[in-house]
Amino acid sequence: MFEENILNEIIAGTPIFLLIAARALAMVQTAPLLNSDAIPQVAKISLAGFVAYSSFNSALISQWEISSMGLDFVFLVIGEVIIGIIIGFFLTLIFAAFVTAGQFFSLQMGFGASETFDPLSQIENPLLGQYLNMVAMLVFVTIDGFRELFLGGFYRSLQSINVFNIIEGRDTIVAMVLGGLSRLFMDAMVIALPILGTLFLVSLSTGLISKAAPQINILSEGFPISILVAWLLIFSALPFMTDMFSRIIGSSFEMLRDMYIYIGEPIATGGSI
């Protein structure tokens, strides 16, 4: 009976449901793990429809009164798509930090020319960047990242922001996006710096050995040593790295909540569009 009442409300408010579904579909298309081409497009659309159905009554958009589905409604749909892209983009920045960290020390490690095809992002990544990205995805699933994505990311956005808030707070959004880009490189450097420093010492040591004993073929010996030392460091530091990954992913959701607080304003009940 309860589901039937909600279904009747959705049929009566079809424009509102389409707006919520547009935001959900844009988020699914850009969020990590969900944006993979390996997931059928029908499944993504179905997930967006289910999310819109689950959050229909709680959205501030449901307080709007849309008089027609003309050009104004098209602009509203575009605005909702932009909001969904912003939500997914914030999380994509976080995962890009792990790939960038792997790129920083792949060359020094001897894997600079090795790239693997990432079936999730549909691009080629360095081997170490792909490895750290897979570890980060496992951490994301372990810490209930999907629950935070839909409850803390999408559901809260429906209760906090709308198209007009995005337009009025565009300066704040641009500042947060630029801050996210700077944090991307900072997090990548924090992850890669211990391995980079150790590999620098290994390169320095092999250079001194080549000067002290020129008869040793340092090129044939240096690459295995660098690879072995780097892998030993990665495996020994993996528990600490997973904890750091968890904090970085958690900070991305905190950035989203801060954005909702800064630009979110209540919508007047009964407003018309």
C-alpha positions in Angstrom: 0.0 0.0 0.0 2.8 2.4 0.9 4.7 1.6 -2.3 1.5 2.1 -4.3 1.0 5.6 -2.8 4.6 6.5 -3.6 4.1 5.2 -7.2 1.0 7.4 -7.6 2.9 10.4 -6.3 5.7 9.7 -8.8 3.2 9.5 -11.7 1.6 12.7 -10.5 5.0 14.4 -10.2 6.7 13.0 -13.3 8.7 16.2 -14.0 10.1 16.1 -10.4 11.0 12.5 -10.7 12.9 13.1 -14.0 14.9 15.9 -12.4 16.0 13.6 -9.5 16.7 10.8 -11.9 18.9 13.1 -14.1 21.0 14.0 -11.1 21.3 10.4 -10.1 22.2 9.2 -13.6 24.9 11.9 -14.0 26.4 10.9 -10.6 26.4 7.2 -11.6 28.1 8.0 -14.9 31.0 9.9 -13.2 31.4 8.3 -9.8 34.3 5.8 -9.3 33.6 2.1 -9.9 30.1 2.9 -11.2 31.3 4.8 -14.3 33.0 1.7 -15.9 32.0 0.7 -19.4 31.9 -2.9 -18.1 28.6 -2.1 -16.3 25.7 -2.2 -18.8 24.1 1.2 -19.5 20.7 -0.4 -18.8 21.9 -1.3 -15.3 23.1 2.3 -14.7 19.8 3.8 -15.8 17.9 1.3 -13.6 20.1 2.2 -10.6 19.5 5.9 -11.2 15.7 5.2 -11.4 15.8 3.2 -8.2 17.7 5.9 -6.4 15.3 8.6 -7.6 12.4 6.4 -6.5 13.9 5.9 -3.0 14.5 9.6 -2.4 11.5 11.1 -4.2 9.6 12.2 -1.1 12.7 13.6 0.7 14.1 15.8 -2.0 13.7 19.5 -1.8 13.0 19.5 -5.5 9.7 17.8 -4.7 8.5 21.1 -3.2 8.7 22.8 -6.6 5.6 23.3 -8.7 6.6 22.9 -12.4 3.9 24.4 -14.5 5.2 23.1 -17.9 7.8 20.9 -19.4 9.1 23.5 -21.9 12.5 25.1 -22.3 12.7 26.0 -18.7 12.4 22.4 -17.7 15.2 21.5 -20.1 17.5 24.0 -18.4 16.5 22.5 -15.0 17.5 19.0 -16.3 20.9 20.4 -17.4 21.4 21.9 -14.0 20.6 18.7 -12.3 23.0 16.8 -14.5 25.7 19.4 -13.6 25.1 18.7 -9.9 25.5 15.0 -10.4 28.7 15.4 -12.4 30.1 17.6 -9.6 29.4 14.9 -7.0 31.1 12.2 -9.1 34.0 14.5 -10.0 34.9 15.1 -6.4 35.3 11.4 -5.8 37.1 10.9 -9.1 39.7 13.4 -8.0 40.5 11.3 -5.0 41.1 8.1 -7.0 43.2 10.1 -9.5 45.6 10.8 -6.6 46.3 7.1 -6.2 47.1 6.7 -9.9 49.3 9.8 -9.8 51.2 8.5 -6.8 52.0 5.3 -8.8 53.2 7.4 -11.7 55.6 9.3 -9.5 57.8 6.4 -8.7 57.1 4.0 -11.6 60.0 5.5 -13.6 62.5 5.4 -10.8 61.5 1.9 -10.0 62.1 0.7 -13.6 58.5 0.4 -14.7 58.2 3.6 -16.6 57.5 2.0 -19.9 55.0 -0.6 -18.5 51.4 0.4 -18.8 48.3 -1.7 -18.3 44.8 -1.2 -19.6 42.4 -0.2 -16.8 38.9 -1.8 -17.7 37.2 0.6 -15.2 38.5 3.9 -16.5 39.1 2.6 -20.0 42.6 4.2 -20.2 46.1 2.9 -19.9 47.7 3.4 -16.5 51.2 2.7 -15.2 51.5 -0.7 -13.5 52.0 0.8 -10.0 49.3 3.4 -10.5 46.9 0.6 -11.5 48.0 -1.4 -8.4 47.4 1.5 -6.0 44.1 2.2 -7.7 42.9 -1.3 -7.2 43.9 -1.2 -3.5 42.0 2.1 -3.2 38.9 0.5 -4.7 39.0 -2.4 -2.3 39.4 0.1 0.6 36.4 2.1 -0.8 34.2 -1.0 -0.7 35.5 -2.0 2.7 34.6 1.3 4.4 31.1 1.3 2.9 31.9 3.9 0.3 28.8 3.2 -1.7 26.6 3.9 1.3 28.4 7.2 1.9 28.1 7.9 -1.8 24.4 7.5 -2.0 23.5 8.7 1.5 26.2 11.3 2.3 26.6 12.3 -1.3 23.5 12.0 -3.3 20.7 11.9 -0.7 22.2 14.9 1.2 22.6 16.9 -2.0 18.8 16.5 -2.6 18.2 18.0 0.8 20.7 20.8 0.6 21.4 22.2 -2.9 19.5 22.8 -6.2 20.2 24.4 -9.5 19.8 27.9 -8.2 22.2 27.3 -5.3 24.8 26.1 -7.8 24.4 29.3 -9.9 24.7 31.6 -6.9 27.5 29.6 -5.3 29.6 29.0 -8.5 32.6 30.9 -7.0 32.6 28.6 -4.0 32.3 25.5 -6.3 35.2 26.7 -8.5 37.3 27.3 -5.4 36.6 23.9 -4.0 37.4 22.2 -7.3 40.7 24.0 -7.5 41.3 23.0 -3.9 40.5 19.4 -4.8 43.1 19.5 -7.6 45.8 20.9 -5.3 44.9 18.2 -2.7 45.2 15.6 -5.5 48.9 16.3 -6.0 49.5 16.8 -2.3 48.0 13.4 -1.4 49.9 11.8 -4.3 53.2 13.2 -3.1 52.5 12.1 0.5 51.8 8.6 -0.7 54.8 8.4 -3.0 57.4 10.4 -1.1 58.7 7.5 1.1 59.2 5.3 -1.9 60.6 8.1 -4.0 63.1 9.0 -1.2 64.2 5.4 -0.8 64.7 4.9 -4.5 66.7 8.1 -4.7 69.1 6.6 -2.0 69.2 3.4 -4.0 70.2 5.3 -7.2 72.7 7.3 -5.2 74.2 4.1 -3.8 74.5 2.4 -7.2 76.1 5.5 -8.6 78.7 5.5 -5.9 79.3 1.8 -6.5 79.8 2.3 -10.2 82.4 5.0 -9.4 84.2 2.8 -6.9 84.1 -0.4 -8.9 83.7 0.4 -12.7 84.1 -3.2 -13.6 80.6 -4.0 -12.2 77.8 -3.7 -14.7 75.6 -1.4 -12.6 72.9 -1.2 -15.3 72.1 -4.9 -15.1 72.3 -4.9 -11.3 70.6 -1.6 -10.5 67.1 -2.3 -12.0 66.5 -5.5 -10.1 67.7 -3.9 -6.9 65.4 -0.9 -7.4 62.4 -3.1 -8.2 63.0 -5.4 -5.2 63.5 -2.5 -2.8 60.3 -0.7 -4.0 58.2 -3.8 -3.8 59.5 -4.6 -0.3 58.6 -1.0 0.8 55.1 -1.2 -0.8 54.3 -4.5 0.9 55.7 -3.5 4.3 53.9 -0.2 4.2 50.6 -1.6 2.8 48.7 -1.5 6.1 49.7 2.1 6.7 48.8 2.9 3.0 45.3 1.4 3.3 44.7 3.5 6.5 45.8 6.6 4.6 43.6 5.7 1.6 40.7 5.4 4.0 41.3 8.8 5.4 41.7 10.4 2.0 38.4 8.9 0.8 36.7 10.0 3.9 38.0 13.5 3.4 36.4 13.6 -0.1 33.0 13.1 1.5 33.8 15.8 4.0 34.5 18.1 1.2 31.1 17.3 -0.3 29.4 18.0 3.0 31.3 21.3 3.3 30.1 22.3 -0.2 26.5 21.5 0.7 26.9 23.7 3.9 28.5 26.6 2.0 26.1 26.8 -0.9 23.0 25.1 0.3 20.0 27.2 1.1 16.4 26.1 1.9 14.0 26.3 -1.0 10.8 28.1 -0.4 7.9 25.7 -0.1 5.4 26.0 -2.9 7.7 27.8 -5.3 6.7 27.7 -8.9 9.0 27.4 -12.0 
